Amino acid sequence: MKYLFAAVLAATTIAGFGAANAAGGCGPGMHRGPEGGCRVNGGGVVVVERPVVVERPVVVVRPGRVCPIGFSWRYGRCRPL
């Protein structure tokens, strides 16, 4: 039983290395890009700076109570004058 366990462990380890070399299905020497396409590994290091995001302040404006002519806002609704 120990030998069977050791053989299964070794087989899964080797299979794991093989899957790691696939690099997302692109093949050796390639990787997936941001849009999902395959790109060649290598080249210089590209540093992408994140843009500065300034959040706008939240402005709360209470809706005005507009009643038709001849009505006024009383007791939570428009009531006739």
C-alpha positions as CSV (number, residue, x, y, z in Angstrom):
1,M,0.0,0.0,0.0
2,K,2.9,2.4,0.7
3,Y,4.4,1.7,-2.7
4,L,1.0,2.3,-4.4
5,F,0.6,5.6,-2.5
6,A,4.1,6.7,-3.4
7,A,3.5,5.8,-7.1
8,V,0.3,7.8,-7.2
9,L,1.9,10.8,-5.5
10,A,4.8,10.7,-8.0
11,A,2.5,10.5,-11.0
12,T,0.3,13.4,-9.8
13,T,3.5,15.5,-9.2
14,I,4.8,14.9,-12.7
15,A,1.4,15.5,-14.2
16,G,1.2,18.8,-12.2
17,F,4.5,19.9,-13.7
18,G,3.3,19.2,-17.2
19,A,0.2,21.3,-16.7
20,A,2.2,24.2,-15.3
21,N,4.3,24.3,-18.5
22,A,1.1,24.7,-20.6
23,A,0.7,28.2,-19.2
24,G,-3.0,28.5,-19.8
25,G,-3.1,26.6,-23.1
26,C,-0.7,28.8,-24.9
27,G,2.2,26.4,-25.0
28,P,5.8,26.7,-23.8
29,G,7.3,30.1,-23.9
30,M,3.9,31.9,-24.0
31,H,1.4,33.2,-21.5
32,R,-2.1,34.7,-21.5
33,G,-2.4,38.5,-22.0
34,P,-4.9,40.8,-20.4
35,E,-7.5,40.3,-23.2
36,G,-7.0,36.5,-23.0
37,G,-4.8,36.2,-26.1
38,C,-1.5,34.3,-26.1
39,R,1.7,36.4,-25.8
40,V,5.4,35.5,-26.0
41,N,7.3,35.5,-22.8
42,G,10.3,37.7,-22.4
43,G,11.2,41.3,-23.1
44,G,11.7,44.1,-20.7
45,V,9.7,44.8,-17.5
46,V,6.8,47.1,-18.1
47,V,5.6,49.2,-15.2
48,V,2.1,50.4,-15.5
49,E,1.1,53.3,-13.3
50,R,-2.4,53.3,-12.0
51,P,-4.3,56.5,-12.6
52,V,-5.2,58.7,-9.6
53,V,-8.9,58.4,-8.9
54,V,-10.4,61.4,-7.0
55,E,-13.8,60.6,-5.7
56,R,-16.4,63.3,-5.9
57,P,-18.1,64.2,-2.6
58,V,-21.6,62.9,-2.1
59,V,-24.2,65.7,-2.4
60,V,-27.6,65.0,-1.0
61,V,-30.4,67.2,-2.3
62,R,-33.8,66.9,-0.8
63,P,-36.5,66.8,-3.5
64,G,-38.7,69.8,-3.5
65,R,-42.4,69.3,-2.9
66,V,-44.2,70.6,-5.9
67,C,-48.0,70.7,-5.7
68,P,-50.2,71.8,-8.6
69,I,-51.9,75.2,-8.5
70,G,-54.6,75.3,-5.8
71,F,-52.8,72.7,-3.6
72,S,-50.2,73.0,-0.8
73,W,-48.0,70.5,0.9
74,R,-49.5,69.6,4.3
75,Y,-49.4,66.5,6.5
76,G,-47.2,64.6,4.1
77,R,-49.1,65.1,0.8
78,C,-50.6,67.7,-1.5
79,R,-53.9,69.0,-0.1
80,P,-56.4,71.4,-1.7
81,L,-56.3,75.0,-0.3
